[in-house]
Amino acid sequence: MKALKHLLVVIICATFTHTLHAQIVWNNPMNESFPTIHGQGWQGELQGTYYRLPEKAKAIVRKPLWDLSRSSAGLSIVFRTNAPEIKVRYHVTGGFAMAHMPSTGKSGVDLYATDANGRKRWCAARYSFGDTITFNYSNLSYTDDAGHGYEYQLFLPPYNEVTWLEIGVPQDAKFSFLPVSQEKPIVIYGTSIAQGACASRPGMVWGNIINRTLEHPVINLGFSGNGQLEAEFFDLLTEIDAKLYIIDCMPNMTNNRTEWIYERTLNGVKKLRQKSKAPILLVEHNGYANEFSSSAAEDSYRKTNIELRKAYDDLIAEGIQELHYLTKEEIGFTQDATVEAIHPSDLGMQIYADAYIPKIKEILNEDSETRTVFHPCTQQRDPYLWKERHEQVLKLNKEKAPEIVLIGNSITHYWAGEPKAHIVRGEDSWKKLFKGKEVRNLGFGYDRIENALWRIYHGELDGYQAEKVILLMGTNNLDKNSDDEIINGIHELVRAVRHRQPKAQIYIAGILPREGKESRIKTLNQRLKSQLPASETVFIDLSPEVCHADGRIMKELFSDGLHPNKEGYQRIAKSLEKYIK
């Protein structure tokens, strides 16, 4: 009897445990009220689909290109969760694999996590291909400062059409889709190499590598065999408000199409320039892996590159601005970088991305010869949603251009202004100081120099001309970086601001003194003031208003020795008063 009772308990417990594990909540990105499919142009026209071209394009482009536009190359879904297990299930219309491309590459998905400090981590899955394809990610873990979980990006199949998709997490887990960013995208127009052949998985497509490395939105308009520089497609491209256009079609322009290159390139670039001032990057043929053993292969790609270079040179001679060029030599393909002479393996995809990334940084003024420490990155160190605040800033800037911009951390964040913070401590002094001015608060709690750099690179100073930019950064780097590093980092912030706001007066408010670090901050601010170019910046010393004669902070002006209270913000406002008039 006792043994029977024990058996019943085991069965009941096993059943209960199974039930718990089975309680998965499925989330469909198509059910949201906002756009959730990242990497699509024509967002408003593609709502509810995993396609890359709008319906109107069916009557404009050739049928092979139209058919390829139904594949989800470059598309991704971004969400936030703290789930220890993530399940993905979906359906595709075509075959799972090709002779030269595995199922995981042609039809699979690929998941990356971004932790609280902006570091990206690939996630491994158990998968199964059938009428419903499944990818299961288990044993996911999180750091202690990730109360909201991590941000995840799920890259979709580059060579198949997705009809439906759902993401499942345990019932007790947090889950939310992240809307498509308002930042302008990098637009890639190209061939099968851009579309993603022959990557082993979606994350290794070179456009997706660029997307997760630089974190700019990327729109993949690569079409296998059909990137042919056609006028009709350039008409479509002009409808996308891009940060950068990449034209990488030469592998589809060999042999009898070579004679089209010069005129089509000229006409296409001029069409884009009529509608947009965005930079345009022309890219040479990357070559063939067998060019070392076949003179015919070498001759084929060299002819295309000669024609492209001629078009580029003539466009420059005509005065076309912001036109750039990437050579075969800069790409640097090796004979072991392809699967079958032309389509890149994962090695080739990485080589391709490694050539593109420094070129894009150079074009977008995101490169730095002096950067050794501060690599731009996001953060989510709670308690507010960092990425959501960034998107609020972009939205507000589009609605009404600010005259004055404050860039900072929680000290700025908690003062007042728009976007409104979850903590506000100095609204009266803010309103009095900035009365009659359109002011944007670009203070983000927990931000370090590298996080502010990311925000500047990702559009918070773009699309308007401010009169004044006030910078108050560095306190969150004190425990992480040396004084030299912090000073160099602030110099880099100034350079980034100056490029995007060339007419604005830039004010450096130094680092606000804080309890226990007064002496170090005083020395650091003195060095910062002496090293900043006086012709480009104005240094503002906030210390006299918040410190005693001996240099110690007035504790009554702070809530915790670091963050000002109402009276503290009044003192800061007093220091800024003469610069705001």
ABEGO torsion letter per residue (X at the ends): XAAAAAAAAAAAAAAAAAAAAABBBBBBAAABABBABBGBBGAAAABGBABABBAAAAAABBAAAAAAAABABGBBBBBBBABABBBBBBBBABBABBAABBAAAAABBBBBBBBAAGBBBBBBBBBBBBABBBBBBBGBBBBAABAAEBBBBBBBBAABBBABBBBBBBAABBBBBBBBBABBBBBBBBBAAAAGOBBABAAABAAAAAAAAAGBBBBBBBBBGABAGBAAAAAAAAABBBABBBBBAAAAABEAAAAAAAAAAAAAAAAAAAABABBBBBBBBAEBAAAAABAAAAAAAAAAAAAAAAAAAAAAAAGBBGBBBBBAAAAGBBAAABABGABBBAAAAAAAAAAAAAAAAAAAGABBAABAABBBBBBBAOABBAAAAAAAAAAAAAABBBABBBBBBAAAAAAEEOBBBABBAAAAAAAAAABGBBBBBABBBGBBAAAAAAAAAAGAABGBBBABBBBBBGAAAAAABBAAAAAAAAAAAAAAAAAABAABBBBBAEBBBBBGAAAAAAAAAAAAAAABBAAABBBBBAAAAABBAAGBBBAAABAAGABBBAAAAAAAAAAAAAAAX
